[in-house]
Amino acid sequence: MGKILRETAKPSSSSCSPSSSSEPATTSSTSITETVKGSHQFKITGYSLSKGIGIGKYIASDIFSVGGYDWAIYFYPDGKSVEDNATYVSLFIALASEGADVRALFELTLLDQSGKERHKVHSHFERTLESGPYTLKYRGSMWGYKRFFKRTALETSDYLKDDCLSVNCSVGVVRSHTEGPKIYSIAIPPSNIGHQFGQLLETGIGNDVSFEVDGEVFNAHKLVLAARSPVFRAQLFGPMKDHNTRCIKVEDMEVPVFKALLHFIYWDSLPDMQELTGMNTKWATTLMAQHLLAAADRYALERLRLICEASLCEDVAINTVATTLALAEQHHCFQLKAVCLKFIATSENLRAVMQTDGFEYLKESCPPVLTELLEYVARFTEHSDFMCKHRNEAILDGSDINGRRVKQRL
């Protein structure tokens, strides 16, 4: 019987098979551990009535969620431990949902209600922890302090005001995830929803409401206005809505201001003020910002109100600061008010501001502000005199204002 011989080809040096010397593929991944943070403020009114509730019994806050878990603050007016015999109040943060090995960072703050900001803070955040984040293993697990504050000291402190305590709790749930190399590259364009709504205003497609402002008519869309402004929502759809919602007359507002208001509602940005007013001066821009701030407050457009407040803070001037101060008082713009008071209080500005028509308007429209202004000027002058006195003493004493000795120059 004959044999069948098979010839096996030898590998050629020019073969396409991978070389044993080729470098292996390299991949990478990253483990990221971070905290998902949230906070809750718990106000305890009627503190004196809560005393005597019993040791180990607590007053609980409403449940709040952070990092996918529910939490609650427990306050023990008579303390948590029998051995302390109600000498201390206790404060804890508790896991209020099911969870196993929830790792978290905490901060409990008893707020100082005197305005001195001497809060009592116990915090995990921004400090090195020897054993890492705290672990809660089941619903009802707690972190906090049995001896948070001695009751006798608490009841005579600035933390208790009008029989009320205020507690702030911050929770940071620790989470880890691993990121590998991306196998895609998709360029996501920026949002253009503002442009799309702006085009809706400009084309007028589907408009169903009109506004008459100083004889000029503007068309708009009820749903867009209602979505952006709670005032428009009530006016157009609320139980007390205007009977004639087809054409609404707007009183006490100039045409350029209403144009800018509509532009912001649709575009979520401000138009070119100089183009809108036809005037290329800072005074005109400031005046427009003043009117627009009042309009924003009128229609509860908070973002627009803050934009106008920030703009006015940047452009405080002699001839407009008094009217801006009146505006800040009327519309509760506290930061703008502080900027105006500080500007007016300087000796070189005060006399000039008092000569403006705006100051007369301020006196007529907001008399209480004049009292605040006088107090601010008095404090400013007192501070300036104090600094000047110490600077002169430093020169005579041969030291600088920080108390360091300096060599006298001849």
URURJO-V732159 format. One record per run of one state. SS is the DSSP state (h for helix, s for strand, l for the rest). FROM is the first residue (numbers start at 1). LEN is the number of residues. If there is no record, write none. Layout:
# URURJO-V732159
SS,FROM,LEN + SS,FROM,LEN
This chain:
# URURJO-V732159
l,1,28 + s,29,17 + l,46,1 + h,47,4 + l,51,8 + s,59,2 + l,61,3 + s,64,3 + l,67,2 + s,69,8 + l,77,5 + h,82,3 + l,85,3 + s,88,8 + l,96,6 + s,102,9 + l,111,9 + s,120,4 + l,124,10 + s,134,3 + l,137,5 + s,142,9 + h,151,4 + l,155,6 + s,161,1 + l,162,2 + s,164,17 + l,181,12 + h,193,11 + l,204,5 + s,209,5 + l,214,2 + s,216,5 + l,221,1 + h,222,7 + l,229,1 + h,230,8 + l,238,9 + s,247,4 + l,251,4 + h,255,13 + l,268,5 + h,273,5 + l,278,4 + h,282,17 + l,299,3 + h,302,13 + l,315,6 + h,321,10 + l,331,3 + h,334,12 + l,346,1 + h,347,8 + l,355,2 + h,357,9 + l,366,1 + h,367,31 + l,398,1 + s,399,1 + l,400,5 + s,405,1 + l,406,5
